[in-house]
């Protein structure tokens, strides 16, 4: 079993699993919910359908085309790096491979939305649910599709005390961003990498390989 589930195969399985789950959720939401419709699961958890043209968690700071191209370049770079360390560095810890695979899969998941969704879906609106359409008859051109987000965790939903300067009486929500499964994969991969494998990032893989050989 250990020989069969090599690091390369594990990375491939993680990427495929995340992509399949991510796309199933997104397509189900897009083809069954109105834009901005929400489903109340609990006070701290809702399914809320939104679309964004920007970065993870709905941020929009750069142009859509540039962001999509940047994502594609980043995915190519991560794929090359992942392949290199699996093939060349035999002592890279499996957990580090898992983290990179999660980041790669999440980035690929959002790229699929950006590249294809505008061409194969009609527009989602508050009064109309999106449907599949013939290729080229969708709501946007290639590389200009919108990313589907749906997970909303308003863990704390309250108001600032009136006595507080500037924000007194204003609504305060934690956690307010709406995100998708791909965003979650990226975040989990990055957080775990920073917590458990920061030495790989600061000292480099070669240094860690030398240490393992000692």
C-alpha positions in Angstrom: 0.0 0.0 0.0 2.8 2.3 0.9 4.5 1.7 -2.5 1.3 2.2 -4.4 0.4 5.5 -2.7 3.5 7.4 -3.6 3.8 11.1 -3.0 3.1 11.8 -6.7 -0.1 9.7 -6.6 -1.2 11.2 -3.3 -0.8 14.7 -4.8 -2.8 13.7 -7.9 -5.6 12.2 -5.7 -5.8 15.4 -3.6 -6.0 17.7 -6.6 -8.6 15.6 -8.3 -10.7 15.2 -5.2 -10.7 18.9 -4.4 -11.5 19.8 -8.0 -14.4 17.4 -8.2 -15.9 18.5 -4.8 -15.4 22.1 -5.6 -17.0 22.0 -9.0 -20.0 19.8 -7.8 -20.8 22.4 -5.1 -20.4 25.4 -7.4 -22.5 23.9 -10.3 -25.2 22.8 -7.8 -25.4 26.3 -6.3 -25.2 28.2 -9.7 -27.9 26.0 -11.3 -30.3 25.9 -8.4 -30.1 29.2 -6.6 -30.8 32.9 -7.5 -27.9 35.3 -7.1 -27.8 36.5 -3.5 -30.2 33.9 -2.4 -29.3 32.3 1.0 -30.1 29.2 2.8 -30.1 29.4 6.6 -28.3 26.3 8.1 -27.6 27.8 11.5 -27.2 31.3 13.0 -23.4 30.9 12.4 -23.6 29.2 9.0 -25.4 30.0 5.7 -25.2 29.1 2.1 -25.3 32.4 0.3 -24.8 32.5 -3.4 -22.6 35.3 -4.7 -20.2 35.8 -7.6 -17.0 37.8 -7.7 -14.6 38.8 -10.4 -11.7 39.2 -8.0 -9.5 37.3 -5.6 -10.3 34.9 -2.8 -13.1 35.8 -0.3 -14.6 38.3 -2.8 -11.7 40.8 -2.8 -11.4 42.9 -6.0 -8.2 44.9 -6.3 -6.9 44.2 -9.9 -8.4 43.6 -13.3 -10.2 40.4 -14.1 -8.1 39.4 -17.1 -4.8 40.1 -15.3 -6.0 38.1 -12.3 -7.0 35.1 -14.4 -3.7 35.1 -16.3 -1.8 35.5 -13.0 -3.6 32.5 -11.6 -2.7 30.4 -14.7 0.9 31.4 -14.4 0.9 30.6 -10.6 -0.7 27.2 -11.2 1.9 26.3 -13.8 4.7 27.4 -11.4 3.2 25.4 -8.5 2.8 22.3 -10.7 6.4 22.5 -11.9 7.7 23.0 -8.4 5.5 20.2 -7.0 6.7 17.8 -9.7 10.3 18.8 -9.2 10.4 18.2 -5.4 8.6 14.9 -5.7 11.0 13.6 -8.4 14.2 15.0 -7.1 14.0 15.4 -3.4 13.2 12.0 -1.8 13.2 13.3 1.7 10.4 16.0 1.4 7.8 15.3 4.0 4.5 14.1 2.8 2.7 16.8 4.8 4.5 19.4 2.7 3.3 17.7 -0.5 -0.3 17.7 0.8 -0.1 21.4 1.6 1.2 22.2 -1.9 -1.4 20.0 -3.5 -4.3 21.7 -1.6 -3.0 25.1 -2.8 -2.7 23.9 -6.4 -6.1 22.3 -6.4 -7.8 25.4 -5.0 -6.1 27.6 -7.5 -7.2 25.3 -10.3 -10.8 25.2 -9.0 -11.1 29.0 -9.3 -9.4 29.1 -12.6 -12.1 26.8 -14.0 -14.7 29.3 -13.1 -12.8 32.2 -14.6 -12.0 30.5 -17.9 -15.1 28.5 -18.6 -18.2 29.6 -16.6 -18.7 32.7 -18.7 -18.9 30.6 -21.8 -21.1 27.8 -20.7 -23.6 29.4 -18.3 -26.2 32.1 -18.6 -26.0 35.0 -16.2 -27.1 34.5 -12.6 -29.4 37.3 -11.3 -31.6 37.9 -8.3 -34.6 36.9 -10.5 -33.2 34.3 -12.8 -31.3 31.0 -12.1 -28.4 30.3 -14.4 -28.7 27.5 -17.0 -26.3 25.6 -19.2 -26.0 27.2 -22.6 -24.2 26.2 -25.9 -20.5 27.0 -25.8 -20.0 30.7 -26.6 -23.5 31.8 -25.7 -22.8 32.5 -22.0 -22.7 35.7 -20.0 -19.0 36.5 -20.6 -16.0 35.8 -22.8 -13.2 33.3 -22.1 -11.1 34.2 -19.1 -13.8 36.6 -17.8 -16.1 34.3 -15.9 -17.0 35.0 -12.3 -16.0 32.8 -9.4 -18.9 31.2 -7.5 -18.8 31.6 -3.7 -21.3 30.2 -1.2 -20.0 29.5 2.3 -20.8 32.3 4.8 -19.9 32.0 8.5 -21.2 35.0 10.5 -19.9 33.5 13.7 -20.4 36.8 15.5 -23.2 39.2 14.3 -23.6 42.1 16.7 -23.2 45.9 17.0 -20.4 47.9 18.4 -21.2 49.6 21.7 -22.5 53.2 21.3 -19.7 54.6 23.4 -17.0 53.4 21.0 -15.6 56.3 18.9 -16.0 56.1 15.1 -17.7 52.7 15.0 -20.2 53.0 17.8 -23.6 51.6 16.9 -22.3 50.1 13.6 -22.9 46.5 12.8 -20.0 44.1 13.4 -19.8 40.6 11.7 -17.1 38.1 12.2 -16.4 36.2 9.9 -17.9 38.2 7.0 -16.2 37.0 3.8 -18.1 34.5 1.6 -15.9 31.8 0.1 -15.9 28.5 -1.7 -14.4 25.1 -1.3 -11.4 26.0 -3.5 -10.7 29.0 -1.3 -10.8 26.8 1.8 -8.3 24.4 0.3 -5.9 27.2 -0.5 -6.3 28.7 3.0 -5.9 25.3 4.8 -2.8 24.5 2.7 -1.2 27.8 3.3 -1.9 27.9 7.0 -0.7 24.4 7.6 2.4 25.1 5.6 3.2 28.2 7.6 2.6 26.4 10.9 4.3 23.0 10.3 6.7 23.6 7.4 7.9 27.1 7.7 11.5 25.7 7.8 11.1 24.5 4.3 10.2 28.0 3.2 12.9 29.8 5.2 15.8 27.4 4.8 14.9 25.7 1.5 14.3 22.0 0.7 17.9 21.2 0.1 18.8 22.2 3.7 16.1 20.0 5.1 17.2 17.1 2.9 20.7 17.4 4.2 19.4 17.3 7.7 17.4 14.1 7.0 20.6 12.5 5.6 22.6 13.2 8.7 
